[in-house]
Amino acid sequence: MKLNPRDLARLVARPDPSLAGVLLYGPDAMRVALKRQELVEAMVGPQGEAEIRLERVQAADMRRGTPLGDLLKAQGFFPGPRVVLVEEANETHAEPLLAALQDWRAGDAQLVITAGALKASSKLRKGFENSKSAAAIGIYDDPPSRDEIEAMLARAGLNMGAEALRDLTALSRALDPGDFYQMVEKLALYKHGDSSPVSVADLAAVAPTSTEAAVDDLLHAVAEGQSDQIGPLISRLQSQGVAAVTLAIFALRHFRALHVMTSDPGGPSAGIQRLRPPVFGPRRERFLRQAQGWGVVRLERALGELIETDLTLRSASNAPSMAVMERTLIRLAMLARR
């Protein structure tokens, strides 16, 4: 059978013991591994590995005589469903894997296989797709669906508030799957013993820190017209080895984000939903205040000055680069106060 990721979510929620095997394949090894982890845990339960009801096999070991059929038919000491997991399979392993699938009988361990990208003509993929007792599921770079996020939250025992769920969904589209999974686990630990719904502040407390965090104070000072803070903040960043061109890049990003917000037909509150990576928590309110204070016309002027400064910094000019950047930021802070 050929299934899609939504079918996989249902299979994780309610495992089917009549399935002989499941093939999970895709170009992103991390995404495949996370889906495999969810599926296997659902099949054997949280104690399955401790009770030796999960047998792991590297696909390469099958060439050295690992008896896959015997592993599927072996009976364990502990009662309960059993799984044989074959990892890192490819087209060269199709013959023994499909032979084991063909010999599978009710009561045998279920077979779960992970593989990289497989073409539609792949013998291994076609064997699972054409089988009535097995399933092939492609795992691609699509962000998790609402159902998948809610299933992940349910397993973690988290109750999300409406605003927090909105921001978490936005984060799922900005983060790598491994980082997103770890963030949900961290959130579960953060809320351990607290039955109240997860708030935006809770989410902000555990979300991965952006690489722009080191210059956030400086950019906020500029956008809020606090020109007296610019000199000391630049001196501190310069002592840490931050280059003027780096500040120009981050400043352009910051003011472009404000321009996206103010240019939205629905206003800054609607425009902030379009930002990637998403802005939430206290930073969200701060961005909204800045966008509302600047307006489209002044932001376009600010972007023009920043682009001109960036070109100057990248040219053969002999002017001291950090001084050029500092003067531009002071001019923008003065523009914010008008």
N, C-alpha and C positions, 0 to 999 in steps of 0.2 A: 504494500500500500504506500502511496505517496501522500504524506501529511505535511501540513504547514505549521509554523511556530505556534499558532493559536491552538491547533490540535495537541501540540506538545504540552501546552499549559494545562489543558484538560486531562491529559495523560498523567501529568505530575499530580494534579489534584485527586485523580481517581485512577490508579494504576490498573492495567488490564492484564490479569494473570494468564489469559489465553494467548497473548502475543509471544511468539517464539523468540523474536529478537527485534531490536531497534538500532538502526544505523543513524548516527548524528554526524553530519559532515558540513564543512564550511571553511572559508579562507582565513577566518580569524580564530586562531587556536584558543584564545582566552574565552571568547564567546561560546565556543563549542564545549570547553571544559566546564564552564559555569552551568550550562544546560545539562551536561552529563551528570554533574554533581547533584543537581536538583532531582533529576530523573532516578538515579540510582538510590538516593536516600529515600525517595518516595516508594520505590519498589521493595527495598529490604528493611526500611524503618531505621530509626536513629541508632539502634543497637546491632544492626546487621553486620557491620564490619567486625565489631567486638566479638560477635557470636560466630565468626568465620563463615558467614553466609554470603560473603562477597569475595570472589576470587579475581585478582587482577593479573592480566597477561599482556605483555608487550607483543605487538604483532610480529616483530622481528623474531621473537622466541619460537614462533610456530615453525620457522625454518630449521630450528635445532631440535625438532621432534616433540614439542609440547603437544600432548594428546588433547586437543580441544574437545573432541567428542566425549572423552572420558570425564573431563572436568564438568561438562554439562550434565552428565548422568550420575555423577557421584552424589552420595547422600551424606549430609552433614550430621553432626552430633546434635545440634540445636534444631528444634522445629521452626518452620517459617519459610517464606519464599527465599530463593537463592538467585544470585546473579553472577554471571561470568562476564567481566569487563575486559574487552580487548581494545587497547589504546594505540593510536598512531598507525592505523591501518592504511593501506593504499591499494592500488590496482593489482600489485603483485601478490597480495594476500587473498584475492577474491576466491580462488578455488577452494582452499581449506575452509574458509568462512562460510561459503555457500553450501559446501558439503555438510558442515555441522548443522546448518540451518535446515537442510533437507532431512537429516536424520533426527531432528528434534521431535520429542513426544511429550504429551502432557505429563507433568510431574518432573520434567527436567528443569535445570536452572535456566533462567531467561538470559539471552545473549544481548549485551549492549556493546556497540562498536563505535569508536570515534575515528574520524578521518579528516583529512584536509579537504581542499576543494576537489570535487569530483565532477567530471564532465557528464552531460546527459547520456553520452554513449558508454560511460563506465560500466563494466561488467558487474562490479560489486554493487553499484547504485541501482542498476536495472534489476539485479537479482532480488534486492529487497523491495523495490517498487512494484515488481510483478508478483511478489509472494502474497498469498491471502492470509498468511499467519505472521507476517513481519511488516515493519514500517521503516521507511526512509524519510528523514526530516532534514532539510537544508537550513543551516543557521547562517544568516547573513548579517550585514552591518546595520540593519534597521534598529532604531531605538526600541526599548521595551514598550509593549502596549499597556494600556490602562489596566487590563486584566492581569498581565504579568506583574506589574508593579503592586497591585492590590494583593496578589497571591504571595509575593515576597514579603509584604508588610504583615500579612496574616501569619506567615511562618515565624516572623520575628516578634509577633505579639504586640505590634504597634497600632495605635489608634490615632489616625491623622486628622487634624483639623482641616477645614476646607482650603484655607489659604496656604497652609503648609503642604498639602497634597498638590496644589497647583505649582508651587515652587519646586517641590521634589520632582514632579513630572518634567519641568523645564530642565532641571539638573540632569535627569536621565538622558536628555538629548545632547548635553554638553560634555559629559564625562565618559571616559572609557568604561566598558562594562565591569572590569575588575575594580576600578576606583568607586564606581557606583555601588557595587555589591558590598565593598568594605565600608562605605559610608553608612549604608543601612544597618550593617552589623554594629558599627560604632554608635549609631543612634539608639539601637536596642539596648546597648550597655548603658548609655547616657540616661535612658528613661527607665532603667531597671528599678522596680519597686514603686514607680510613679504611674498611676493608672489614668492620669489626666491626658487629654488629647495632645499630640505633638503640635507645638506652636511654631511659628516662623522663627522665633528667637531660638528655640531648641535646634532647629535645622541649621541656623547660622552658626551655632556653637560647634557643630561637628562637621560642617561642610569643608572640603579641601580648600586650603588657602591659595588664593591666586598668586601668580608670580608677580603681579603688579602691586602686591600689598606693600612692598618696600617704599614705593613712591606715592602711595595713596594720600598720605598726609600733605605732601607738597601739592598734589593736583587739587585736592579739596580746598586748600588754602587759596590757590589761584582762582578756582571757580567761585569761591565765596568772597572774593575781594579782600582777603587778608594779606595785603602786600608786605606788611611788616614781618611776616613769618617766612617769607620766601628766601631771604638771604641766609638765615641760620639753617633752614632745612636743606638748602642746596649745599652749604658747606659740609653738613653732616653726610649727605649722600656722596659728595665728592671724596670725602675721606674714606668712604667704604668702597671706592673704586667704580662708582656709577658714572658712565660717560655721558656727555652732553647729548650725543645722538640718541642714546637710550631714553633720556628724558623727553626728547622731542617725539620719539615714537609713542611713548606712553601717553604724553599730553595729547597727541593727535587722536589716539584711541579714545581717550576720555571725552574729548570735545565732540568727536564724531558720534559717540553714544548719546550725548546730550542732544545733538542735532537730529538723530533718528527719532528720539522721543518727542521733540517739539514739532517735528515735521509730520507726525502721524495725524491723520484726519480726526482721530478720536482724542487727541491731546496727549500730553506726557504720560498720563496714567495708562493709556492704551499702548503707547509707543514703547514703554519699558518692557512690555511682554515680548518684544521682538529682539531684545538684546541677547547676544550669545558671546560669552557665557552669561547666564542669567544673573540679575542683581536682586538680592533679597535681604531681609532682616533690616538692621539699622541703615545699611548702605543704600537700600532701596528708597527709604524716606529722604535720605540726603540727596540722592540723584534727582528725585522728583522736585525737591525744593530748588536745586540748581537749575534744572531745565525750565521751570516756571519763571525763575528770576531772569534768565538770560534772554529767552525768546529767539526766534529763528534768525532775525537780521543780525543781531550782535554775534550769534554763534557762527554765522557764515563769515563775518569779519575776523573772528578769532581763528577759524580754520585757515583763512587766507594767510594770516600772519604766521601761524605755525608751519604751514607748508613752505613759505618763503624762508623761514628760519632753518628748517630742515635742509633745504637746498643749499643755503649758505654754509651750514656745518659740513655738508658733504662735498663742498667745492674746494678749490685750492686757496681759499682765503687764509690770510695770516692772522686774522682776528682771534683772540682767545675764545675758544669754543664755549666754555662754561659761562663766561661773561655775556656772550651773545645770547645764550639760552636764558640766563637770568633776566636780562633786560626785556626779552620778549614776555616772559612770565609776569614780570612786574607790570608791563603795559596791559596785559590781559586782566590782571587783578584790578587795575585802575578802571578798565572798561566795565568790569562787573559791578563797580560801585556807582557808575553813572545812573 
